[in-house]
Structures are given as C-alpha cells and as structure tokens.
C-alpha cells in the first residue's frame, strides 16, 4: 500500500502560495474539520444557518482548486483559518469542497488522506444521496477511516445523524464502487442512489469515475462530466464498470490498475470537461 501518494498536496489539493495558512492549524482530523466548518457553508444547506445566498455566492461552488478557495476566503477575512467566520461570510461550496479542504489540511501535516466519492445514507430515509467524504489513514489503528468534515452540530441535528462523523460507518457511506456492486448483485435498488431527480446505475457509474479520479488525486466537481459517463443505464458498458467498481472498492489492493485506469480516456480527466450545472464545457 502506497500511502505516500496521499501525503502530498497536488493538483487541486495544492494550496500553492497559500500553503503557509495551514501551518498553524492542528494536526488532529477533528480539529481540522472544525476549522473547515468555520470557513465553508454548503450551497444547498445555507438556509438552515439563516443565510440566503447571492448569485455571486452560488458561483463560488464552481471553484475547483484549494488555492483559489483560500484566495477568496482571505480576501474577505485575513484572520487565521482557525478563526470561524460568520455563516453569511463563509466560502460557499458543497460536500466535495469540505472534503477537499480537509484532505489538503491533513496532507499538509503529513497525514495520508484522500477524497472519496459515493453515497450517504444519512440525509434522506431509504435513500443514498450523492456525497463526498474524507478517508484518512489512522496510523494508531492501521486502517482507513471515513470522516465527514461537512457534518457540524447543526447538520447532525438537521439530518438526525447519530454516529460520530469522525468515523463514518461503511454502511452509512458507500464508496461508489460498493454502491455499484450492491446494485448489480441485487442487494440494493439503483433508484435509491442519486440526488434530486437523478437516480440509477448511470448516476452511480458517474461517481465511480469521479472516485477513481479522486484516488488519482483529481478531485473534480460533482457535476463535472467526461469520459464514459452517460445519462442512461442502457448506454453503459456494464462489464467495464464492474471492473472499475472493484478498484473503487479496494483501491489499495489494485494500485497498479488504479493508475492504469486513469490512463484510459474513458476515466482520466481531460483538459476540457462538461459542467452539467452551467451546461457548458470548461477548460481545466
């Protein structure tokens, strides 16, 4: 198992010239999650904090890189990142932004961490909602731990979350490959996986590609579309996704294949992706 590839801030997790902002933060994953929660607000949960977002604030959810996220945070408030901002003054993002910033902070302190794309069972009853969480290596116990850095006290109460977000049970968050395998084996209904009016194997397949990309340190927006992603179940190469699902489920047991798959144009992130929310192609 190659932990070193997840100890370095690269590509979108790289804070760049803002790296020094992380240096005075604690190393503890829970303390870092609290810092993230004081810096970000979820685009679609803002009303729970009494915040109505402007058009410009909504646009912040399309920012991909940590350096650019930090640019905007300190432009509004140059206090240390440990200082919680008022809810209406926080940077707007979605689960992927909470995860990516948490991962970047952990990596800056030498902790192996990676973003995982999949589905949370704790937002709507009997539904697995499109979601991202952090997965970090717990040296003391020799295992990967799922951590939902988005779930502060407000959201735990809002969604009735009873487990510890610092150690999310694997049946409460399914990485995309596990979701696919559960559905293909008949253990789960594909129509329970997705978000809003988008559900099915095609949606799970898209998240498998996003998860494989994230495992190769390319943490894309949840609505970025490329490669073998499709809009209908009937258009999927299911045998190909069966194999991708195995790698997503057990990435450390298939390290060489994980890297090789990213070299496949059906999986690897190209220079131009389609932003499905803005309905337009975007250069990276």
Secondary structure, DSSP 8 states (H G I E B T S, - for coil): ---GGGSS--GGG--GGGGGGGTTS-S-HHHHHHHHHTTEEETTTGGGGT----HHHHHGGG---HHHHHHHHHHH--S-TTS---GGGSEEE-HHHHHHHHHHHHHHTT--EEEEEEEESSSSTT-EEEEEEEEEEETTTTEEEEE-TT--HHHHHHHT--S-GGG--TTTEEEHHHHHHHHHTTSS-GGGEEETTEESHHHHHHHHHHHHHHHTT----TTEE-TT--SSGGG--HHHHHHHHHHHHTGGG-HHHHHHHHTSTTTS--SEEEETTTTEEEE-
